[in-house]
């Protein structure tokens, strides 16, 4: 729906994150605010960490250069 301010449902968001993981679109993760760097290393949002685990992926590297790989 172009031109509407409709928010994504939880299901749509999970599907979108699944697509990002499966298609190695790591550059989108920082843009979406789902990961960031701290003094202790890379931190993932809880929802991203959970979905990555469900889909069998791990995310490493840094927020500027995240790496998605299969477990």
C-alpha positions as CSV (number, residue, x, y, z in Angstrom):
1,X,0.0,0.0,0.0
2,X,1.9,3.0,-1.2
3,X,1.3,6.2,0.6
4,X,-0.1,4.7,3.8
5,X,1.4,4.8,7.3
6,X,0.5,1.2,8.1
7,X,2.9,-0.5,10.6
8,X,4.1,-4.0,9.9
9,X,2.5,-6.7,11.9
10,X,4.7,-9.0,14.0
11,X,4.3,-11.7,11.4
12,X,5.3,-9.4,8.5
13,X,8.3,-8.2,10.5
14,X,9.4,-11.8,11.3
15,X,9.1,-12.7,7.6
16,X,11.1,-9.6,6.5
17,X,13.9,-10.4,9.0
18,X,13.8,-14.1,7.8
19,X,14.3,-12.8,4.3
20,X,17.2,-10.6,5.4
21,X,18.9,-13.5,7.1
22,X,18.3,-16.1,4.3
23,X,19.5,-13.7,1.6
24,X,22.5,-12.3,3.5
25,X,21.3,-8.7,3.4
26,X,23.4,-7.8,6.5
27,X,23.8,-4.2,5.4
28,X,20.1,-3.7,6.2
29,X,20.4,-4.8,9.8
30,X,22.2,-1.7,11.0
31,X,20.0,0.6,9.0
32,X,16.9,-1.0,10.7
33,X,18.6,-0.4,14.1
34,X,18.7,-4.1,14.9
35,X,22.4,-4.3,15.9
36,X,25.0,-2.0,17.2
37,X,28.5,-2.0,18.6
38,X,29.4,-1.7,22.3
39,X,32.7,-1.9,24.2
40,X,32.0,-5.6,24.6
41,X,31.4,-6.2,20.9
42,X,28.4,-6.6,18.6
43,X,24.9,-6.6,20.2
44,X,21.8,-7.8,18.4
45,X,18.3,-6.8,19.2
46,X,16.5,-9.6,21.2
47,X,14.1,-10.2,18.3
48,X,16.9,-10.5,15.7
49,X,18.9,-12.8,17.9
50,X,15.9,-15.1,18.4
51,X,15.0,-15.2,14.7
52,X,18.6,-15.8,13.7
53,X,18.7,-18.8,16.1
54,X,15.3,-20.1,14.8
55,X,16.5,-19.9,11.2
56,X,19.9,-21.4,12.0
57,X,22.1,-18.3,11.4
58,X,24.7,-16.5,13.5
59,X,25.6,-12.8,13.1
60,X,29.2,-11.7,13.8
61,X,31.5,-8.9,12.9
62,X,30.7,-5.3,13.7
63,X,27.6,-3.1,13.2
64,X,29.4,-1.5,10.3
65,X,30.2,-4.8,8.7
66,X,27.9,-7.6,10.0
67,X,28.4,-11.1,8.7
68,X,25.5,-13.5,8.5
69,X,26.5,-17.2,8.4
70,X,24.8,-20.5,8.8
71,X,25.4,-22.3,12.1
